[in-house]
Structure formats: structure tokens, C-alpha cells
């Protein structure tokens, strides 16, 4: 199975990796069938761990290959990385202005400005908001695998796989954070699950697009890698870290973030 995956082209690898991240979203959403609640400390530690993985991956799996790729180009090495990184954050910032500020955290899930709890409009906007933030995560996985095809020294299969695992871990509580509140609002378990897993469906699409774009249009690669890094850091700073600490588990979440960052760093450097 491992050999089969290793022999696939980067686009197929990105597709399988993002199917995994979507599957983790669905797995988290599926807990709505088994429980009426969840261990908040466990969820906060998972979010913190995933945040650390995503921060480390933003540099070693995305920004560092982008800097390598820009060497010898028509502009200074730092320009593509800086431009792409800022654009990734600005994209999500603008998106947040367009959609209501709905976030998958346990305390804010029941508060939607101007939207009645249990309404169809709230449910739809909640899924749309989370789906929007899943697009750059799928893109990040796609461009990480696409960068391998460019033979960059800092782009490694181990780094791309670890990035996908980290995003998958982050998606697990995210799926539950959508399905459980919808269930509490009176929606059926089946429908709550469908909404929860639907928020991750966009990741395989974004992953394939990202991998295709960077393999077919090489000059876009440093910008695409940096864009994905900027979008991921924005998600971590605005949602993952605050969401992991707002329930009083700050120390646990912070240490989990440190552990996640360290593990990602070791895997990417040692196995890359």
C-alpha cells in the first residue's frame, strides 16, 4: 500500500491525501451518532497539536520550498514568498468580511450575529464559513505534493504527508464542532452528520487544483506555496489557537501546540 502511494504522481497523491483530510472531518462529524457530548480537554489538546503542525508545515513544507523555487528568478527571492503569504491571509480576511463571523468553537457555535439558532440560514452559513476555510487547507496539501514534482531540495514527501496528517487532525474536532451544535438545535443525527462532513468535501477539489496548477504552471509555484502558507497561518491565528484556549485549557493547548510544532519539524527535517 505504501509503495503504491509512493509510485503515484503528485496529483493522485494530493487527491488521496485530501480524501484523508475530508475523511477525518466526516469521522469527527460521525461522533454525533455516538455521544451527546465530548471531552473538551481532549478536543482542545487536539486543536493545539494541529495548530503546531500547521505552523511548522507553513514554513518547512510551503515557505521554504517557495524560497528555493524563487532562486535565480527575475525578482528577489523574498518577493514571491512575501506577496503570496500576504495574499493568502488577505484572501481569508476578506472572506470573513463577506460571510458572517461563524467559527467552529464550542462557545461561539451557538452565537451567530443576526441569525436565529436552529434556522436553516444559520446552518447553511455555518457550513459555508467552515468550508471556505477548508479551501486553503486543501490547496496547501495539493501544492505541497505538487512541489515534489519540481525536485526542490526542501520539498519532501514526508513533509507533504505530515502536513496532510496535521490538517486531518485539525479537521476531526472541526467536523464534530459543526454536527454537535446542529444536533443540539433539534436537527436529526443524520442531517447533522451530513452538514458536518460536507464542510470538508471541498478539500479534495482544492487539493487536486493546487497540485495541477503548480505542476502545469511552474512559475506559479512559489506564489501558490506562499499563498497556502499565509492562509494556513491566518486560520491558525484566528481560529485554531483561540478555539483551543477559550475553554480554560490554555496551558494544555499551548503545550500541545509546542509538541505538534516539534514533531512536524523533526519529521520534515529528519525524513526530508
PyMOL commands that set and color helices and strands:
alter all, ss='L'
color gray80, all
select helices_A, chain A and resi 2-6+10-33+40-70+77-98+120-148+157-184+189-198+202-216+218-245+250-271
alter helices_A, ss='H'
color red, helices_A
deselect
rebuild
show_as cartoon
